[in-house]
Amino acid sequence: MSLISKISEKRLNNFIVQSGQSNFLQAWEWGEFQKGLGRQIWRIGTERKGALIASALIIKKTLPLGRCYLYCPRGPVFSNFESSLFKDFLAKIREIGRKEKTVFFRFDFPESKLPIKSSSHLVQAPFDVQPKHTLILDLRKDETNLLQEMKSKTRYNIRLAKRKGVQIRQSLSSEDLQKFLSLIKTTAQRDGFKSHPESYYREMVEFFGKKGLLQIFLADYEGETIAVNLVLFFGRQATYLHGASSNEHRNVMAPHLLQWEQIKEARKRGCLHYDFWGISSERQGVNSKTKSWSGITRFKKGFGGKEVGYAGTRDLVLKPSWYRIYKVFRRKK
């Protein structure tokens, strides 16, 4: 396994898409976006007979006292998993970690199960960084079938929003981004979650918007924007990343029509799947985080789709004593 920083954007993205995941968190653009946020990245991978068979985007995250950890979001990616390749991958991580004063390496394996046994150094992370469960809608079905497979209440709310005169539009303007930033604060307070800093959303919209990979979708009612979503398009998949809505006019059901128009746009762009990006699941039990997702989970499941589960976030502990300090610090926050 070697550094592949000289690999072309097209070649890397083709490998990610052909792996069957359309995994934007491992795409070339996500690495460049992280660099724009001031973070150091590495791209590592393995070739066989001139073809990529494994790749990983590694992001450096800072910790106090000059320490750091390395993070591989929804990766590494393999064309076909081989335990020997994974061992080579971890060896490369240890090599980077020694140079960077790394306390641990964190990754979210992009499959339902981790195909290797955990050990004293490879442990379950204190929390899952990426959603452990999500909902995937198959867009190869036509619009009639997609509507038929929704819950009746969801179909009714889509029609209701249309009758009430809710208008859906797309934008990348700074004015409409500001509307999202205002509503995400309202939504975070109402639903009890912590949103990203405004600078993060601004960088995301500017970077991915210029590349044609992200769109702001807005729902307007009586001259007022009452719901705004950010949707990212990569490969053959659309991902509903962030959503915000007003406390006003909730009776006109704007978010339902907004999602439906996003789904239709994804089909127009040739996407095969629509990822609702995070739900709570009965299979994982209910903790403080997933409990706050109960309402949004009911909303998303109303559109149909298949629930998909991942292995969850793992930590490869490189400095055990520092890792214990890190966990204590996390508990106190």
C-alpha positions in Angstrom: 0.0 0.0 0.0 1.4 3.3 -1.0 0.6 7.0 -1.2 -1.5 7.8 -4.3 -1.5 11.6 -4.1 -0.6 11.8 -7.8 -3.6 9.8 -8.9 -6.0 11.7 -11.0 -9.4 13.0 -9.7 -11.2 11.0 -12.5 -9.4 7.8 -11.8 -10.0 7.9 -8.0 -13.7 8.8 -8.4 -14.3 6.1 -11.0 -12.9 3.6 -8.5 -15.1 4.9 -5.7 -18.3 4.7 -7.9 -17.4 1.3 -9.4 -17.0 -0.1 -5.9 -20.8 0.2 -5.8 -21.1 2.8 -3.1 -21.0 6.3 -4.7 -19.3 7.2 -1.4 -18.8 11.0 -1.5 -16.9 10.9 1.8 -14.1 9.1 0.0 -14.3 11.1 -3.2 -11.5 13.3 -4.5 -13.7 16.4 -3.8 -14.3 15.6 -0.2 -10.5 15.5 0.4 -10.1 18.9 -1.4 -13.0 20.3 0.7 -11.2 19.1 3.9 -8.0 20.8 2.7 -10.0 24.0 2.2 -11.0 23.8 5.9 -7.3 23.8 6.8 -6.9 20.1 7.4 -4.1 17.9 6.3 -5.1 14.8 4.2 -3.5 11.7 2.8 -4.8 9.5 0.0 -3.5 6.0 0.2 -4.3 2.9 -1.9 -3.2 -0.3 -3.6 -2.8 -1.1 -7.3 -2.8 -4.5 -8.9 -1.9 -4.9 -12.5 -2.3 -1.2 -13.0 -5.8 -1.0 -11.5 -6.8 0.4 -8.1 -8.1 -2.3 -5.8 -8.2 -0.2 -2.5 -8.2 3.4 -1.5 -8.7 5.6 1.5 -8.9 9.3 2.3 -7.3 10.0 5.7 -8.0 13.3 7.5 -5.9 14.7 10.3 -7.9 16.1 13.3 -6.2 18.1 16.0 -6.4 17.3 19.7 -5.0 19.3 22.7 -1.4 19.3 23.8 -0.1 18.9 20.2 -1.7 15.6 19.7 -4.0 14.5 16.9 -6.0 11.6 15.5 -6.5 10.4 11.9 -10.0 9.8 10.5 -11.1 7.8 7.5 -14.8 8.7 6.8 -16.9 5.7 5.5 -13.7 3.9 4.5 -11.4 2.4 3.5 -12.9 1.3 0.1 -12.0 -2.1 -1.5 -13.0 -3.5 -4.8 -13.0 -6.9 -3.0 -12.1 -7.1 0.6 -8.9 -9.0 1.4 -7.6 -9.3 5.0 -4.0 -9.0 3.8 -4.9 -5.7 2.1 -6.5 -4.5 5.3 -3.4 -5.4 7.3 -1.3 -3.4 4.9 -3.7 -0.5 5.3 -3.3 -0.5 9.1 0.4 -0.8 8.7 0.5 2.3 6.6 -1.7 4.1 9.1 0.7 3.2 11.9 3.6 4.6 9.8 1.8 7.9 9.3 0.7 7.9 12.9 4.3 7.7 14.2 5.2 10.8 12.3 2.2 12.8 13.3 2.0 12.1 17.1 -1.3 10.3 16.5 -3.3 9.0 19.5 -5.6 6.8 17.5 -7.0 6.1 14.0 -10.7 6.3 13.5 -12.7 4.9 10.6 -16.3 4.0 9.6 -16.2 0.7 7.6 -18.6 1.1 4.6 -20.2 -2.3 5.0 -22.7 -3.8 7.5 -20.0 -5.9 9.3 -16.3 -5.4 10.0 -14.8 -8.5 8.3 -11.9 -8.8 10.9 -11.9 -9.5 14.6 -11.4 -6.6 17.0 -8.6 -6.7 19.4 -7.3 -4.7 22.4 -6.0 -2.1 19.9 -9.0 -2.1 17.5 -12.1 -1.1 19.6 -15.5 0.4 19.2 -15.4 4.2 19.2 -17.1 6.1 22.0 -19.7 7.3 19.4 -20.5 6.8 15.8 -19.3 9.7 13.6 -21.4 8.9 10.5 -24.9 7.5 10.8 -24.9 3.8 11.6 -28.3 3.4 9.9 -29.7 5.1 6.9 -32.6 4.8 4.4 -31.9 4.3 0.7 -34.6 4.9 -1.9 -34.3 3.0 -5.2 -34.7 5.6 -8.0 -34.8 3.0 -10.8 -38.5 2.9 -10.1 -40.8 5.4 -11.9 -42.5 8.2 -10.1 -45.8 6.4 -10.0 -44.3 3.4 -8.2 -42.3 5.7 -5.9 -45.5 7.4 -4.8 -47.4 4.2 -4.4 -44.7 2.8 -2.0 -44.8 5.8 0.2 -47.0 5.9 3.3 -50.5 7.2 2.5 -50.0 10.1 4.9 -46.8 11.2 3.1 -48.6 11.2 -0.3 -51.4 13.2 1.3 -49.0 15.8 2.7 -47.2 16.2 -0.7 -50.6 16.9 -2.3 -51.6 19.2 0.6 -48.4 21.3 0.2 -49.2 21.7 -3.5 -52.8 22.7 -2.9 -51.6 25.2 -0.3 -49.4 26.9 -2.8 -46.0 25.8 -1.6 -43.4 26.6 -4.2 -40.1 24.7 -4.6 -37.0 26.2 -6.2 -33.3 25.5 -6.4 -30.5 28.0 -5.8 -26.9 28.6 -4.9 -27.1 32.3 -4.1 -25.6 33.8 -1.0 -29.0 35.2 0.0 -30.6 31.7 -0.1 -27.7 30.2 1.8 -28.3 32.8 4.5 -31.9 31.6 4.7 -30.6 28.1 5.4 -28.2 29.3 8.0 -31.0 31.2 9.8 -33.3 28.2 9.7 -30.7 25.7 10.8 -30.3 27.6 14.0 -34.1 27.4 14.5 -34.2 23.7 13.7 -31.2 22.9 16.0 -32.9 24.6 19.0 -36.2 23.0 18.3 -34.9 19.5 17.7 -32.0 19.5 20.2 -29.0 18.9 18.1 -25.7 20.8 17.5 -25.3 22.2 14.0 -22.0 22.9 12.3 -20.5 26.4 12.4 -21.8 28.7 9.7 -18.3 28.8 8.1 -18.6 25.0 7.5 -21.9 25.3 5.6 -20.6 28.3 3.6 -17.4 26.4 2.5 -19.5 23.4 1.6 -22.0 25.3 -0.6 -19.3 27.3 -2.2 -17.0 24.4 -3.0 -19.5 21.7 -4.0 -21.8 24.2 -5.6 -19.2 25.4 -8.0 -18.5 21.8 -9.1 -22.2 21.2 -9.7 -22.4 18.6 -6.9 -24.5 20.4 -4.4 -27.8 22.2 -4.6 -29.9 24.3 -2.2 -33.6 23.4 -2.3 -36.0 25.9 -0.9 -39.7 25.8 -0.1 -41.5 29.2 -0.2 -44.9 29.9 1.1 -46.7 33.3 0.9 -43.4 35.0 0.1 -41.5 33.4 2.9 -38.9 30.6 2.8 -40.0 28.1 5.4 -37.8 25.0 4.6 -34.4 24.6 3.1 -32.3 21.5 2.4 -28.8 20.8 1.1 -28.5 17.9 -1.3 -25.2 16.5 -2.6 -24.9 14.6 -5.8 -22.0 12.2 -6.4 -21.7 9.3 -8.8 -25.1 7.6 -9.1 -26.4 8.7 -5.7 -28.0 11.8 -4.2 -27.6 12.4 -0.5 -29.9 14.6 1.7 -27.2 16.0 3.9 -28.7 18.9 5.9 -32.3 20.2 6.4 -33.8 23.1 8.2 -37.4 24.4 8.6 -39.3 27.2 10.2 -41.4 27.0 13.3 -44.1 28.9 11.3 -46.6 27.4 8.8 -45.8 23.8 9.7 -49.4 22.9 8.8 -48.7 23.4 5.0 -46.3 20.4 5.1 -43.6 22.0 3.0 -40.8 19.5 3.9 -42.8 16.7 2.3 -43.1 18.4 -1.0 -39.5 19.6 -0.8 -38.2 16.0 -0.4 -40.3 14.8 -3.3 -39.0 17.5 -5.6 -35.4 16.6 -4.5 -36.1 12.9 -5.3 -37.5 13.9 -8.8 -34.4 16.1 -9.4 -32.1 13.2 -8.4 -33.9 11.0 -11.0 -33.4 13.7 -13.7 -29.7 13.7 -12.9 -29.5 9.9 -13.5 -29.0 8.9 -9.9 -29.9 5.4 -9.0 -30.3 5.9 -5.3 -31.4 8.6 -2.9 -29.8 8.5 0.6 -31.8 10.1 3.4 -28.6 10.1 5.5 -29.3 8.9 9.0 -32.2 7.4 10.9 -32.6 5.8 14.3 -33.2 2.0 14.2 -34.9 -0.5 16.5 -32.0 -2.8 15.9 -29.5 -0.4 17.6 -31.7 0.4 20.5 -32.4 3.9 21.7 -29.7 6.1 23.1 -29.6 9.9 23.7 -28.6 10.6 20.1 -30.9 8.3 18.2 -33.8 9.2 20.5 -33.7 12.8 19.2 -33.9 11.3 15.6 -37.3 9.6 16.2 -39.4 12.4 14.6 -37.1 12.8 11.6 -36.9 9.0 11.2 -40.7 8.7 11.0 -40.7 11.5 8.4 -38.0 9.8 6.3 -39.6 6.4 6.5 -42.8 7.8 5.1 -41.1 8.0 1.7 -40.4 4.3 1.6 -36.9 2.9 0.9 -34.7 0.2 2.4 -33.0 0.5 5.7 -29.2 0.0 5.5 -26.9 -0.6 8.4 -23.2 -0.1 8.8 -20.5 -1.6 11.1 -20.2 1.6 13.1 -17.1 3.6 14.0 -13.9 1.9 15.2 -10.7 3.2 16.7 -7.3 1.7 16.2 -5.5 2.8 19.4 -1.9 3.8 18.8 -1.2 5.5 22.1 -3.1 3.7 24.8 -2.4 6.1 27.7 -3.3 9.1 25.6 -6.4 7.4 24.4 -7.6 6.8 27.9 -7.1 10.5 28.6 -9.0 11.4 25.4 -12.0 9.2 26.5 -12.1 10.9 30.0 -12.0 14.3 28.3 -14.8 13.3 25.9 -17.0 12.2 28.8 -16.6 15.5 30.6 -17.6 17.6 27.6 
